[in-house]
């Protein structure tokens, strides 16, 4: 399924922004929240919330092309790729955080945790697509092409995505993906860097981050402005502060 999907999505005209984000403040606030409540907030949930808040400033990014029309979606669904265990094997599966623009960090966190803890031995059970594994390869490619242009599926599973696969690396790692999303945030590893602030050298935690845009919809200048706002939102830790 992954191989067939990749053969379709590699045809996308994507542009990529590869950057590092200072996440010292949000990581500190997540630790404070844990000390106060005993709950370790999902950092992926925090990134989903930050992405949702930034997308609301650029509603035209929550869209896709169908025929010769640009379809802009009213509600924001963010597809989140999570890893869970099926029959003793680690398997990535997507879930859709529906109406993400209206949800709190805690609500997003709870949705992700419930999905990770779901007991099922079938791939695709999170998205109710467990039957997809029975589709022959040549038909699966056709199904993916049709699904990419389907409004109902876009509303349910979103055209904005995030994957945190790179967080499992212990070295500075960025991933450059290809996917069907209009905006795709790919989370790399977290590494410590010494930076100079006010004539003093301070160690900061930095997140390796790649953000990909469908270039058929989003030009470079709007993408750059989006990145400025997204980076500032992630750095701030504001969504976590509201929970403490």
ABEGO torsion letter per residue (X at the ends): XAAAAAAAAAABBBBBBBBBBBAAAAAAAAAAAAAAAGBBBBAAAAAAAAAAAAAAABAAABBBBBEABBBBBABBBBBBBBBBBBGGBBBBBBBBBBGAAABBAAAAAAAAAAAAABBBABBGAAAGAAAAAABBAAAAAAAAAAAAABAAAAAAAEABBBBAAAAABABBBBBBBBBABABBBBBBBBBBBBBBBGGBBBBBBBBBBBBBBBAAABBAAAAAAAAAAAAAAAAAGAAAAAAX
